[in-house]
């Protein structure tokens, strides 16, 4: 019997993909979709080296591309409720990769630090941007135990974590009072996933362990201890979208079936107002 790693309820086999099986929790209050089995640590390292962070001298290119700078700029612009609001704030870019989000954050006047377990990506981000990038939360805590952040961002990261509720619990402790955590991830109930099913790119990505919707993501955030959670709906324009694809994106957004889910979280006070 396969049980949901989040709530412990029995799960049903949902889809077969080349590297694993996608399961769905039976509990109506959870409905988490997850990969089981997950890749081993060695397999995962090889997958990242192949699909995301090929060594600079091997002649390969990454299969999965970073979010375009234009989109990141739209995200940060829409986070600002008044001119200069983000300037001077301390940012933790969790799962920063080679640093595309942090690079744009610097343009907005944010002061970013990163966390990135992949050594190739971590070294590149630190050297290129001149920021401190830690291997994991334990390393950050050991070096600067009192550090707190105004904004923590996980952009297309939560699906890669083995137990994301534990990571989020640790990140919650690093938020200053009134600070915000932003999560951006793919919506497992989006129109594209319903049409493509096992062909959906995010099911077939071997580094993805979880596929969330509004219910399951809310359950993860609650387990991590976030008491103030609000869905955020930025209006994003993707440079690679033509007229038809842009229309489909807008229509699916209106119906709640867009590819992306975005949530702003805090631990106390009123709900986020961004």
C-alpha positions in Angstrom: 0.0 0.0 0.0 1.3 3.5 -0.9 0.3 6.3 1.5 0.5 10.0 1.1 3.7 11.4 2.6 2.0 14.6 3.7 -1.1 13.3 5.5 -0.6 9.5 5.7 -3.9 8.6 3.9 -3.9 5.8 1.3 -3.1 7.0 -2.2 -4.2 5.7 -5.6 -2.1 5.1 -8.6 -2.7 8.0 -11.0 -0.3 7.9 -13.9 2.7 6.0 -15.1 5.6 8.1 -16.4 9.0 6.9 -17.7 10.9 7.3 -14.4 8.2 6.7 -11.7 4.5 6.4 -10.9 2.4 9.4 -10.0 0.1 8.8 -7.1 -2.8 10.8 -5.7 -3.9 11.0 -2.1 -7.5 9.8 -1.4 -8.2 12.5 1.3 -10.4 15.3 0.0 -8.6 17.7 2.3 -5.2 16.8 0.8 -5.3 15.3 -2.7 -1.5 15.6 -3.0 0.0 14.1 -6.2 3.5 12.7 -5.7 6.1 10.6 -7.4 6.9 7.3 -5.8 9.6 6.1 -6.0 11.7 9.2 -5.9 15.2 9.2 -7.6 18.1 8.3 -5.3 20.6 11.0 -4.4 23.0 9.8 -7.0 20.3 9.6 -9.7 19.1 13.0 -8.8 22.6 14.6 -9.0 23.0 13.1 -12.5 19.6 14.4 -13.5 20.4 17.9 -12.5 23.8 17.7 -14.2 22.0 16.6 -17.4 18.9 18.7 -17.5 19.7 21.8 -15.6 23.4 22.4 -14.9 25.7 20.8 -17.4 29.4 21.5 -16.8 30.6 24.5 -18.7 33.0 22.6 -20.8 31.0 19.5 -21.9 29.3 21.1 -24.9 25.8 20.4 -23.7 23.0 22.8 -23.0 20.4 22.6 -20.3 17.1 21.0 -21.2 15.0 23.0 -18.7 15.5 26.7 -19.0 15.3 29.4 -16.3 12.3 31.7 -16.1 12.9 34.6 -18.5 14.2 37.9 -17.0 11.1 39.7 -18.4 8.8 37.5 -16.3 10.9 37.9 -13.2 10.8 41.6 -13.6 7.0 41.5 -13.9 6.8 39.4 -10.7 8.9 41.8 -8.7 7.2 44.9 -10.2 3.8 43.6 -9.1 5.1 42.8 -5.7 5.8 46.4 -5.1 2.8 48.3 -3.7 4.6 51.6 -4.0 7.8 52.8 -5.7 11.0 51.6 -4.0 9.1 49.2 -1.7 11.5 46.3 -2.4 14.7 48.4 -2.3 17.0 47.5 0.7 15.0 44.5 1.7 16.9 41.3 2.4 15.9 38.4 0.1 16.5 34.7 0.4 16.3 33.0 -3.0 15.7 29.4 -2.0 16.8 27.0 -4.7 18.4 29.8 -6.7 20.1 27.7 -9.4 22.5 29.9 -11.3 20.8 33.0 -9.9 18.4 34.3 -12.5 15.9 35.6 -9.9 18.6 37.1 -7.7 20.1 38.9 -10.7 16.9 40.7 -11.4 16.4 41.3 -7.6 19.7 43.2 -7.5 18.3 45.5 -10.2 15.3 46.2 -7.9 17.7 47.1 -5.0 17.1 43.9 -3.0 19.9 42.4 -1.0 19.8 38.7 -2.0 21.4 35.6 -0.5 20.9 32.2 -2.1 20.6 28.6 -1.2 21.4 26.0 -3.9 22.6 22.4 -3.3 24.0 21.9 -6.8 27.7 22.8 -6.7 28.0 23.9 -10.4 25.0 26.2 -10.1 26.0 27.5 -6.6 29.5 28.4 -7.7 28.3 30.1 -10.9 25.7 32.2 -9.0 28.1 33.3 -6.4 30.9 34.3 -8.9 28.6 36.0 -11.4 26.4 38.0 -9.0 28.8 38.5 -6.1 26.3 37.2 -3.6 26.6 34.6 -0.8 25.0 31.3 -1.8 24.7 28.6 0.8 24.5 24.8 0.2 21.5 24.4 2.6 19.7 25.8 5.5 22.0 24.2 8.0 25.0 25.9 6.5 23.2 29.3 6.5 22.3 28.9 10.2 25.8 27.8 11.2 27.4 30.8 9.6 24.9 33.6 10.4 22.6 32.2 13.1 20.7 35.5 13.7 20.0 36.4 10.0 16.4 37.0 9.1 14.8 37.9 5.8 12.1 40.3 4.6 11.2 38.2 1.6 11.9 34.5 0.8 11.1 33.2 -2.7 10.8 29.6 -3.9 10.3 30.0 -7.6 9.6 26.6 -9.3 11.4 25.0 -6.4 8.8 23.3 -4.1 8.2 20.5 -6.5 11.9 19.5 -6.3 12.0 19.1 -2.5 11.9 15.7 -0.9 9.8 16.9 2.0 8.8 20.5 1.2 6.8 21.0 4.4 10.0 20.5 6.4 11.9 23.0 4.2 9.1 25.5 4.6 9.0 25.1 8.3 12.7 25.9 8.5 12.2 28.9 6.2 9.4 30.2 8.3 11.8 30.6 11.2 14.0 32.8 9.0 11.2 35.3 8.2 11.3 38.6 10.2 8.0 39.7 11.7 5.9 41.0 8.9 8.1 39.2 6.3 6.6 37.4 3.3 7.3 34.1 1.6 6.4 33.8 -2.1 5.9 30.4 -3.7 5.5 30.0 -7.5 4.9 26.5 -8.8 3.0 24.5 -11.5 -0.7 23.8 -11.0 -1.4 20.1 -11.3 -5.0 20.9 -12.1 -4.2 23.2 -14.9 -5.7 22.9 -18.4 -2.5 21.6 -19.9 -2.1 18.8 -17.4 -5.7 17.7 -17.9 -5.2 17.5 -21.6 -1.6 16.0 -21.8 -1.9 13.7 -18.7 1.2 11.5 -18.6 2.8 13.6 -21.4 2.7 16.8 -19.2 6.3 18.0 -19.0 6.1 18.4 -15.2 5.1 14.9 -14.6 7.9 13.7 -16.9 10.6 15.8 -15.3 12.5 13.3 -13.1 13.6 16.0 -10.6 10.0 16.7 -9.7 8.6 14.9 -6.7 5.3 16.7 -6.1 2.5 18.1 -8.2 0.3 20.4 -6.3 -3.0 22.2 -6.7 -4.7 24.8 -4.4 -5.9 22.2 -1.9 -2.6 20.2 -1.5 -0.4 23.3 -1.5 -2.6 24.8 1.2 -2.2 21.6 3.2 1.6 21.8 2.8 1.7 25.4 4.0 -0.5 24.7 7.0 1.7 21.8 8.0 4.7 24.1 7.8 3.1 26.4 10.2 2.0 29.3 8.0 -1.1 30.8 9.5 -1.6 33.6 6.9 -1.8 32.3 3.3 -3.2 34.1 0.3 -3.3 33.2 -3.4 -1.6 35.8 -5.5 -2.6 36.3 -9.1 0.0 38.3 -11.0 -0.7 39.2 -14.6 2.3 37.7 -16.4 3.2 38.1 -20.1 5.5 35.4 -21.4 7.8 36.5 -24.3 7.5 33.1 -26.1 3.7 33.2 -26.2 2.2 34.1 -29.6 -1.3 35.5 -30.0 -3.2 32.2 -29.7 -1.2 30.9 -26.8 -1.6 34.3 -25.0 -5.3 34.0 -25.4 -5.4 30.5 -24.1 -3.3 31.6 -21.1 -5.6 34.5 -20.3 -8.8 32.3 -20.7 -7.4 29.5 -18.5 -6.4 32.1 -15.8 -9.9 33.4 -15.7 -11.2 29.8 -15.2 -8.6 29.0 -12.5 -6.9 26.6 -14.8 -3.7 28.5 -15.5 -0.3 26.7 -15.5 1.0 28.5 -12.4 0.1 28.8 -8.8 1.4 31.7 -6.7 1.0 32.1 -2.9 2.1 34.8 -0.5 2.5 33.6 3.1 3.3 35.2 6.5 3.3 33.9 10.1 1.4 36.7 11.9 -0.7 39.8 11.4 -3.0 40.4 8.5 -3.0 38.5 5.2 -0.4 39.7 2.6 -1.5 42.9 0.8 0.8 42.7 -2.2 
